[in-house]
């Protein structure tokens, strides 16, 4: 189901939700429920919110790495952040969520959610954000380890 305006608006909201330092990266949302029509139960909507936040946080972290390490050979797995957003949006549509539900979930993601996740991610790995070599080494290690963030990136 691709409803031109809804699709474009949803893609834009996802970009806005996760764009902290650069465009969004790849789709790596946790499994959402497979449904035949737009789910409206509190549980289904909570899962949608969780999947959207998970994607946005990981995409923000990957975006940070790609922005800082593009010259060191780190890029987006699917080529562009727009392609990643469209794939994520389409995945949620295929799982039965309505464009309005997806847009609402994306609108609940804040820049603070993304920047906080990126900072915590680097801290947890002992990476000094001021050290380009350490940041890029961490990005390459993520790719090699095939972490959720690493799966959003590739060596170019």
ZIBEL-V957150 format. One record per residue. N is the residue number from 1. RES is the residue in one small letter. NEAR is the number of other ideal C-beta (glycine too) atoms within 12 Angstrom. Layout:
BEGIN
[[N | RES | NEAR] [N | RES | NEAR]]
END
This chain:
BEGIN
[[1 | x | 20] [2 | x | 15] [3 | x | 18] [4 | x | 11] [5 | x | 13] [6 | x | 24] [7 | x | 25] [8 | x | 19] [9 | x | 22] [10 | x | 36] [11 | x | 36] [12 | x | 26] [13 | x | 31] [14 | x | 46] [15 | x | 34] [16 | x | 26] [17 | x | 39] [18 | x | 47] [19 | x | 32] [20 | x | 34] [21 | x | 28] [22 | x | 29] [23 | x | 33] [24 | x | 48] [25 | x | 51] [26 | x | 42] [27 | x | 35] [28 | x | 34] [29 | x | 39] [30 | x | 22] [31 | x | 14] [32 | x | 31] [33 | x | 24] [34 | x | 15] [35 | x | 22] [36 | x | 11] [37 | x | 16] [38 | x | 23] [39 | x | 24] [40 | x | 17] [41 | x | 16] [42 | x | 10] [43 | x | 14] [44 | x | 25] [45 | x | 27] [46 | x | 19] [47 | x | 27] [48 | x | 42] [49 | x | 29] [50 | x | 24] [51 | x | 35] [52 | x | 43] [53 | x | 30] [54 | x | 31] [55 | x | 46] [56 | x | 47] [57 | x | 38] [58 | x | 40] [59 | x | 52] [60 | x | 46] [61 | x | 48] [62 | x | 49] [63 | x | 42] [64 | x | 39] [65 | x | 47] [66 | x | 42] [67 | x | 30] [68 | x | 31] [69 | x | 34] [70 | x | 25] [71 | x | 15] [72 | x | 23] [73 | x | 18] [74 | x | 35] [75 | x | 31] [76 | x | 37] [77 | x | 32] [78 | x | 26] [79 | x | 19] [80 | x | 22] [81 | x | 39] [82 | x | 25] [83 | x | 25] [84 | x | 41] [85 | x | 41] [86 | x | 27] [87 | x | 29] [88 | x | 44] [89 | x | 43] [90 | x | 25] [91 | x | 28] [92 | x | 47] [93 | x | 29] [94 | x | 20] [95 | x | 29] [96 | x | 25] [97 | x | 39] [98 | x | 26] [99 | x | 30] [100 | x | 22] [101 | x | 34] [102 | x | 45] [103 | x | 31] [104 | x | 24] [105 | x | 35] [106 | x | 39] [107 | x | 22] [108 | x | 24] [109 | x | 37] [110 | x | 21] [111 | x | 18] [112 | x | 18] [113 | x | 29] [114 | x | 37] [115 | x | 24] [116 | x | 20] [117 | x | 32] [118 | x | 37] [119 | x | 22] [120 | x | 18] [121 | x | 32] [122 | x | 28] [123 | x | 15] [124 | x | 15] [125 | x | 25] [126 | x | 14] [127 | x | 29] [128 | x | 15] [129 | x | 25] [130 | x | 10] [131 | x | 16] [132 | x | 20] [133 | x | 17] [134 | x | 21] [135 | x | 32] [136 | x | 27] [137 | x | 24] [138 | x | 36] [139 | x | 42] [140 | x | 28] [141 | x | 23] [142 | x | 37] [143 | x | 32] [144 | x | 17] [145 | x | 15] [146 | x | 16] [147 | x | 24] [148 | x | 27] [149 | x | 39] [150 | x | 30] [151 | x | 26] [152 | x | 45] [153 | x | 46] [154 | x | 27] [155 | x | 21] [156 | x | 17]]
END
